[in-house]
């Protein structure tokens, strides 16, 4: 299944280098917002947070994105712990 245009913007934000990553994120947030992202977009948000935070980016709703990242990290840690058994 091909990616939606919104998800392409998130991929650019998650994988891009330099100002184009931040520009893609700002455009995605302006056009879509964090209130109700679709499932595919939601799964990309932790990657967006990691990429942009490494580059020193922050924004008005950065704490929400950070929370989404922490939630994904916590769930992954639980899964890794279960698999290790």
N, C-alpha and C positions, 0 to 999 in steps of 0.2 A: 504494500500500500504506500503510495507516495506521500511525502510529508506535506502538511498544510503550509501555506505561506507564513503563518504565524510561527510555526515550528522551525522554519528555515531561518527566520530572524533569531530565534533562540539558539539555534545551532551556531549561527555567526557570533552571537554574544558569548556562547560557551567555549567556542574553539578559536575565535579570532584573536588577533594580536593587535595591540595598539588601540587608537581611538575608534576604529571601526567596530570593535566589540562593544564598547560603551554606547556608540551611536545605535547599533542594532538593538541593544537592551532598551534604551530610552524610547526608541520607536515602538518596540513590542509593548512596553509598559503603557505608553500613551494610547496605543490602538486597542489593547486587550485588557490590561490591568491585572492585578493579582487577586481580584475578588472571586472569580470563578474560572480559572484556567481549565482547558480541556485536559483529559488524562495524559495524553502524549506530551503536551506542553509542561504539565506539572512535573513529570519525570525528568525534564531537562533543567528545571530551575536550580537544583543543587549544583549542577555543573556550571551554570551561569554564575552563581554566587562565588564558587571557587575561582573561576577564571577572573572575574572582575575584581574580587577582593585582593587577589595577588597583584593586581595592577593599581591598587589604591583607590579604586572607584567606590563611591557610596552615593546614595540618593535619598530622596524623601521617604521612601517606603523600604529602605534597606533592611530594617529590623524584621520585617515580614519575610523577606527573602532569606535572611540569616536563620530565622526560625524554621523555614521549610528545609534548609540545608541541615540543620541540627536534627530535625525529625527524621530525615532520610538516613543520616549517619547513625542515629540511635537504632533504627530498625535494622540497618545492615549489621551493626554490632551484635544484635540479638540473633540474627540469622547465622552469622559466622560462628557464634558460640554454640548454637545448636548443631551445626554441621561438624564442628570439631569433635563432638562426642562420637 
